[in-house]
Every structure is written in structure tokens, then in C-alpha cells.
Amino acid sequence: MEKITIGPMPYMSVMPTLLVGANVNKKANYMTAAWATVACMAPPMVCVALNKTRYTVKGIEENQTFSLNVPPVKYVVETDHCGLVSGSHEDKSHVFSSFYGKLKSAPLAEECPVNIECRVFKSIDCGSHLLYIGEVIEIHADKSCITDGKPDATKIHPIVYAQATYFGMGQPVEKAFLAGKKYAKK
């Protein structure tokens, strides 16, 4: 394989497409984000990077809470809409039906099979973006998407983001932590 240099950029091959929920001025607001991942196992934490200019940032700062909602492929149009339109210009509280969990201040999208309710643990100014590390307070999941007590990606049908395109998730290829046991040294 011949390698070339293409310069520094924030690149990951694929990322989850999520709806970040926050109450802004006491009204539910959702924005689309893909720059998110697990941050810590114990205590459980996740993180998401948001451009400082985003309307949702105002709500996270105001309440010190947010949600990460995992939309299924069938809601790709509504999900993309939440990324195209700012809550400062349009009320997006009606795009998804909101409910509230333990924190009472982070809206959760009913149509999403998995909702992660978070309290801000730390915010880090990274330049153009703020990295919000959230302590996971609760995970709300649709019963139909659970296998062996955990959310099942094959039942959730999450939207995957790569190179300005949305994809559905493909078929499993191997089991993690087992596939490598087949490795034979050369």
C-alpha cells in the first residue's frame, strides 16, 4: 500500500450520528453531532465536541446537563434537519417528542431507541469547539432494542456518519475480543 500525506485534520473513518439535547431558555432543543465517544468506563462517561457558536451550547452551560440520543436510520431526515437549522432561528422542540429522566433538565427524544442522560463533568475549550465530558446518569432504552441487558446496534439501526454522508450500519463481521484469538504469528 502506497501512503501519501494529506495534512492534519480531525478525521475518523466513521462516527455515530447523535442528537444532542439541551434545554435552552426552558425549551427542548436538539442538534445533530457526530463528534462523540465513550470517555470513561468507571464512572461511566461520554463526551461530545460542539462548536462554541452552537445554540445548544447555551443550554448545556445554563443547565450543566445534556443528552445524547441515538436516532435510527428511519429518522435521518429529521436528524439532519436538526443539524441544518439553529435553535436560535427556529423552534426545533416539535421535531422530536421530548421526555425527561432523572435530571429533569436534559430533554430526551422519544423516537430514539437509546437516550443517554448526562450531567456535565467537565468542559474543555479545545479552540473552535468545546469538549463536553458528561457523567452518564441514566440510559433509557426501548425494550425492543435490548439483547442480554444491553442496547443492540443491530436492533437500533443507528445512523453512521462518514465524509458528509449518512450510512446505515452494516452486518457484524466478527466478535470483539474473540476474533484476535484466531491470529497466527507470521
C-alpha positions as CSV (number, residue, x, y, z in Angstrom):
1,M,0.0,0.0,0.0
2,E,1.4,3.4,-1.0
3,K,0.9,6.1,1.6
4,I,0.6,9.8,0.9
5,T,0.4,12.7,3.3
6,I,-2.8,14.7,3.3
7,G,-2.3,17.2,6.1
8,P,-3.7,17.4,9.7
9,M,-7.4,17.3,10.1
10,P,-10.0,16.0,12.6
11,Y,-10.5,12.7,10.8
12,M,-12.1,9.4,12.0
13,S,-13.3,6.9,9.4
14,V,-16.9,6.7,10.8
15,M,-18.7,8.3,13.7
16,P,-22.0,7.9,15.4
17,T,-24.8,10.3,14.4
18,L,-26.4,11.7,17.6
19,L,-28.9,14.2,18.7
20,V,-27.5,16.4,21.5
21,G,-30.4,17.5,23.6
22,A,-30.4,20.5,25.9
23,N,-33.0,22.9,27.3
24,V,-32.3,26.4,26.1
25,N,-34.4,29.0,27.8
26,K,-36.6,26.2,29.3
27,K,-37.4,24.8,25.9
28,A,-36.1,21.4,24.4
29,N,-33.6,21.8,21.6
30,Y,-31.8,19.1,19.6
31,M,-28.8,19.5,17.4
32,T,-27.1,16.9,15.3
33,A,-23.5,15.9,16.2
34,A,-21.1,13.2,15.2
35,W,-18.0,14.1,17.2
36,A,-18.8,11.9,20.2
37,T,-17.5,8.8,22.0
38,V,-17.1,7.0,25.3
39,A,-14.8,8.8,27.7
40,C,-14.6,6.6,30.8
41,M,-15.8,3.2,32.0
42,A,-16.0,3.8,35.8
43,P,-17.6,6.1,36.4
44,P,-19.4,5.9,33.1
45,M,-18.8,9.0,30.9
46,V,-19.2,10.0,27.3
47,C,-18.1,13.1,25.5
48,V,-19.2,15.3,22.6
49,A,-17.4,18.1,20.9
50,L,-19.6,21.1,19.9
51,N,-18.7,24.3,18.1
52,K,-18.8,27.2,20.5
53,T,-21.2,29.1,18.3
54,R,-24.0,26.4,18.6
55,Y,-27.2,27.4,20.3
56,T,-27.2,24.1,22.2
57,V,-24.0,25.1,24.0
58,K,-26.1,27.9,25.6
59,G,-28.4,25.3,27.1
60,I,-25.7,23.0,28.3
61,E,-23.9,25.9,30.0
62,E,-27.2,27.1,31.5
63,N,-28.2,23.7,33.0
64,Q,-25.0,21.7,33.2
65,T,-26.8,18.8,31.7
66,F,-27.3,17.3,28.2
67,S,-28.5,14.2,26.5
68,L,-27.1,12.1,23.6
69,N,-29.9,10.5,21.7
70,V,-29.2,7.7,19.1
71,P,-31.6,8.1,16.2
72,P,-32.4,5.2,13.9
73,V,-32.0,5.4,10.1
74,K,-35.7,6.0,9.6
75,Y,-35.3,9.4,11.2
76,V,-32.4,10.6,9.1
77,V,-34.3,13.5,7.5
78,E,-35.4,14.9,10.9
79,T,-31.9,14.3,12.3
80,D,-30.2,16.1,9.5
81,H,-32.7,19.0,9.8
82,C,-31.7,19.4,13.5
83,G,-28.1,20.0,12.3
84,L,-29.0,22.3,9.4
85,V,-31.2,24.7,11.4
86,S,-30.1,26.6,14.5
87,G,-32.5,26.7,17.5
88,S,-31.8,30.5,17.6
89,H,-33.7,30.8,14.3
90,E,-36.3,28.0,14.6
91,D,-38.0,26.2,17.4
92,K,-37.0,22.6,17.0
93,S,-38.8,21.4,20.1
94,H,-41.5,19.8,17.9
95,V,-39.2,17.8,15.7
96,F,-38.9,15.0,18.3
97,S,-41.2,14.3,21.2
98,S,-39.4,15.1,24.4
99,F,-39.5,13.4,27.8
100,Y,-37.3,13.9,30.9
101,G,-35.5,11.5,33.1
102,K,-33.7,11.7,36.5
103,L,-32.1,15.1,35.9
104,K,-35.3,16.8,34.8
105,S,-33.3,19.3,32.7
106,A,-32.0,17.3,29.7
107,P,-34.6,16.6,27.0
108,L,-34.6,13.0,25.7
109,A,-36.0,12.3,22.2
110,E,-38.8,9.7,22.5
111,E,-38.3,8.5,18.9
112,C,-34.7,7.5,19.5
113,P,-34.3,3.9,20.8
114,V,-31.4,4.9,23.1
115,N,-31.1,8.1,25.2
116,I,-28.1,8.9,27.3
117,E,-28.8,11.3,30.2
118,C,-25.7,13.2,31.2
119,R,-24.5,15.7,33.8
120,V,-21.5,17.8,32.7
121,F,-18.4,16.5,34.4
122,K,-16.0,18.8,32.7
123,S,-15.9,21.2,29.7
124,I,-12.6,21.7,27.9
125,D,-12.0,24.6,25.5
126,C,-10.2,23.0,22.5
127,G,-10.2,26.0,20.2
128,S,-13.2,26.2,17.8
129,H,-15.0,23.5,19.9
130,L,-15.9,22.8,23.5
131,L,-15.4,19.2,24.5
132,Y,-18.2,18.3,27.0
133,I,-17.5,15.2,29.1
134,G,-20.7,14.0,30.6
135,E,-21.2,11.7,33.5
136,V,-23.9,9.2,32.4
137,I,-26.7,9.4,35.0
138,E,-29.0,7.0,33.2
139,I,-29.6,5.3,29.9
140,H,-33.1,5.0,28.6
141,A,-33.6,2.3,26.0
142,D,-36.6,0.9,24.1
143,K,-37.3,-2.7,25.3
144,S,-37.3,-3.9,21.7
145,C,-33.7,-2.9,21.2
146,I,-32.2,-4.8,24.2
147,T,-30.3,-8.1,23.9
148,D,-28.8,-9.6,27.1
149,G,-29.5,-6.4,29.1
150,K,-27.7,-4.1,26.7
151,P,-28.6,-1.9,23.7
152,D,-28.2,-4.0,20.5
153,A,-26.9,-2.0,17.5
154,T,-28.5,-4.4,15.0
155,K,-31.9,-3.6,16.5
156,I,-31.3,0.1,16.9
157,H,-30.3,0.7,13.3
158,P,-28.2,3.7,14.1
159,I,-27.1,6.3,11.6
160,V,-23.4,6.3,10.9
161,Y,-21.6,9.5,9.6
162,A,-18.6,9.5,7.3
163,Q,-17.3,12.0,4.8
164,A,-20.5,14.2,4.8
165,T,-22.7,11.1,4.2
166,Y,-25.1,9.2,6.4
167,F,-25.0,5.4,6.3
168,G,-26.9,2.6,8.0
169,M,-24.8,0.1,9.9
170,G,-23.7,-3.0,8.1
171,Q,-23.7,-6.6,9.2
172,P,-21.5,-7.8,12.0
173,V,-18.2,-9.3,10.8
174,E,-16.6,-10.7,14.0
175,K,-17.0,-10.6,17.7
176,A,-14.7,-8.2,19.5
177,F,-12.2,-9.8,22.0
178,L,-12.6,-13.1,20.2
179,A,-11.6,-12.5,16.6
180,G,-8.0,-11.8,17.6
181,K,-7.6,-15.2,19.2
182,K,-7.6,-16.6,15.7
183,Y,-4.4,-14.7,14.9
184,A,-1.4,-16.8,13.9
185,K,2.0,-15.3,14.2
186,K,3.9,-15.0,10.9
